[in-house]
Amino acid sequence: MSRPSLADVAETAVVEGCVGETLAAIQATEQLAVTIDAEVTKALRRIARDEARHAELAWTFVRWACDVGGAEVRDRVRRVFSQSLQTQPQPTIPGAADGAAAWHEHGRLSRSELSAIRRLAKREVIAPAVELLLGATSSANARA
């Protein structure tokens, strides 16, 4: 079995960390906004904080990998981000049936709410972050 390349590891970090963990952090934050259950609130605060920290680490690693790995890594990262932004990821926790407002108090969102949150997060958070990341790494490499 061969060792994974830096581009391979960066690809995994993009999918699981930059995209997956960012979406999970935003989802947990949105769930936190609707719950009224004290124990659920406590758990979701911890989850949102942990997921955000995981996402931050992934973004930091991918930026470093692009800086160190050059064009090969940047091209792979760009391609994987593009694919990730074009697909609708499945929520990690199944949503409640639409119209199930009683679920909100326990931190559950409907399927349509989950889908809307993910679309918005990809458009308003991940896509601009990708532009900053790839623009920053391209500029850094041009100066080197």
Secondary structure, DSSP 8 states (H G I E B T S, - for coil): -----HHHHHHHIIIIIIIIIHHHHHHHHHHHHH---HHHHHHHHHHHHHHHHHHHHHHHHHHHHHHHHHHHHHHHHHHHHHHHHHS----SS--B-TT-GGGGGGT--BHHHHHHHHHHHIIIIIHHHHHHHHHHHHHHHHH-
